[in-house]
Amino acid sequence: HQDNLLFLWSITVSIFGIGGLLGSAGSRYLTVKYGKKKCLLCNNLLMIVAATIMGCSKIARSFEMILIGRFMCGVSLCVPLHHQYVGEISPKKLRGFANSTSSFFWSLGKAVGQISGQRELLGSQSLWPVLMASCGLPALVQLVTLPFFPESPPYLFMHKGDQEACRKAIRQLWGEGHHQAEIDDIMKEKATMKNTKILSVLELMKEQAFRWQLYMIVILTATVQLCGINAV
């Protein structure tokens, strides 16, 4: 029935956001316990599995596989690790540039995906499974290359307490040289974190001092979704 088709289509589109909500909610615990590099590798594995499931959905004649794959993609993509890891492994003078490139490539990827989804390209009756599975390609590239990168230096120092591993990671990332200023910055950040209480989402909503900042973030995020940027 047409109403059932519309309902299933709506769930297929929106379940990505539900997965993203769960991924974002659990990101802090996972990154503190396992580190950003390991979490990124697990994210890549999850994305490859999701791409495989969605790519095989036509052969299996199962729309449920697309639902499952979209949900797993949401969990994988919306864990806010890429910005954190890229920012933490970048030299201080390039940190702002590196963080901005993450947003740029996120938008570029969405544009490439929408162009590729046209009927004249991969959006045809025979090729749409390839389009659904294409999200696994960048995940595979990162899965192969990321093991050659070290763990985030701030994570090694602040959460693991391993100053020598932190120095080794910095030398591997930024080359030999005098990097004491960067290590001093990490030490100051660690000292600041000891005196700062980490609020849960519920505590943040109850805190009067952050009420107006919270309102602004919610309004800005909501209006971005309504301003037509996705269409552009």
N, C-alpha and C positions, 0 to 999 in steps of 0.2 A: 504494500500500500504506500501511496505517496507520502503520507505523514510519517510512516515508519522509516522510509528512506531519508527524509529530511532530519528526523531525530538521530539516526545513525550517523549521518554526515556531520551533524553538529557535534556529536560526541567525538567523532574522529578528529575534528579540528581542535576542539577544546581540551581534549585529554592531554595534549602536549603541555598546556599550562598547568594542569593538575600535577603531572610529573615534575614540572619545574618547581612548583611550590614545595613538594616533598624534598627535592634535591637541594633547594636553597635552605630549607629548614634544618637539614642534617649536615650542612657543609662545615659548620664551625667545629662540631665534635669530631668529624672525620679528619679534617685538616690538622687539628691539634694532636690527634692520636697517631695518625699514620704519615703525616707530612703531605705537602702539596704535590710533590713529584709522584708519589705512589698513588695518590687519589686521581691525578691526571691520567696515569696509566690505566687505572681501573675504569675511568670514564671512557677512555678510548676502546677498551675491550667491550664495555657495555654498548657503545655506539656501533661497533662492528657487528655484535650480535643482533642489535635492533635492525641494522641495515640488511642483514642476512634474512631475518624473519620477514621484513616487509618485501624484500626482493623475491622471496619464494611464495608470497601470498597468492599470486595468480595461479601458479602451478598447483598449489594446494587447494585452490578455490575456497579461500577462507578470508573474509574481511576482518575476522577477529584478530588475525595476525597483524594487520595494519594497525588496529587499535593498540595491541600490545607493543608493537614497534614504536609507535608515536609516543606512547607513555614512557618507554625506556629512553627515547631520544630526549624527552623533556627532562627526565632525571639527570641524564648525562650532561646536557648542554647548560642547564640552568644552575649547576653548582658553580658559584662564582670563583673559580680557581684560576682561569686564564689570566685575568687582569692582575690578580694577586701575585702569581708566580712570575709573570713577565715583569711586573714592577719591581719585585724583590731581587731578581737576578740582574737587573739593569744597573749600570753605573748611575750615580746620582744625577749627573748632568744630562743623561739621556732618559731618565725615568718618566718624565712627563710625555716625551715623544713616544716612548715604548707603550705607555698606557693608552695613548690616543690611537695608536695603530691597531690595537685590539678592537676598538669600536669601529674603526674604518673597515677592517676586514670582516667584521660581523655584518656590517651593512652591505659590503661588497658581495659576501656570500649569499645573502638573501636576494640581492639583485640577480646574481648569476643563476640561482635556483629558480627564480620566477621566469627568467628568460628561457632557461632550459626546459621549463615546463610547458612552453607553447606547443600547440599541436603539430607545428611544422618541425619541431625538434624531438624532444624526449616525451612529450605529452601525448603521443599517439597511442592507439589501441594496443599496439604490440610492444612499445618501448617504455610504457609508464613504470613497469617493475624495475627497469634499469634506473629510472629517475629516483624511485623510492630508495633504492639501494646505494645511490651515489653518495649519500652522507657518510658511508663507511670509508670512502677513499681518503679524505683528510685525516680521519681518525687512524687509519692504517699508517699513513705517513708519519704522524706524530708518535704512534706506538713504536715504530722502528727507530726513529731518531732520538726520542726523549731519553732513553737509557744512557746516551752519551753525555747528557747534561747532569750537573750535580744537583743535589737538593738545595732548596732555598737557604742562603746563608742566615737570614734572620730566624728561620725556623730552627736551624741547627743550634744556634746560639741561645735563643730565648726559650725554646721548648725542650730541647735535648740537653742544653747546657754544655755542649761540646765546642769549646772555643777553637781547638785545633782543626776540627772538621770544618768549622766556619771559615777559618783562614784558608784552608786548602780549597774550598769551594770558590772563594773570592779570587784566589790566584788562577784557578782553572777558568773562571768566567772572564776576568778582567786582565789577566796576564800578570807577569811578575812586576813588582813595584811596591811602593809604600802605600798601603791601604788602611793605615791606622785610623784615619779620620772616619772612614766608613764603619769600622768596627766600633769606634767611640759612639757614633750615632746609634748603632744597634744596642749598645750598652745603655745609653740614655733612654731608648725606647723601652727596654726591658725594665729599667727602674721605674719608668712612668706607669707601665702596666701593673706592677706590683701594688701601686697605690690607687689603681682605678678599678672600680667594680664593673664587671661585665653584666649588663642587663639582659634579661630575657625579653622576648617580644611583649609579653604581658606586662612586665615591669616597666618597659619603655612606654607603653601606652598609658600607664598609670602615673608616670612621672610628670609633674606639673611643669618642671623647668624645660622639658623638651616638647611641650604640647604644640607650640606654634611651628617649630621646625618639622614636627611630624605632619602637621596639617599641610605645610608647604610641599613636602615630599610626596604626599598622597595626591595632592591636587596636580602637581607637575607631572607625575607618572600617569595619572588618569588622562590629562589633557593631551599628552604625547600620543596616547593610543587613539585619540579622537581627532587629531589634527591632519590626518591624511598622509603622514610620513611613510606608512607602509605602502600606500598606493604609489607614491613617488618612487 
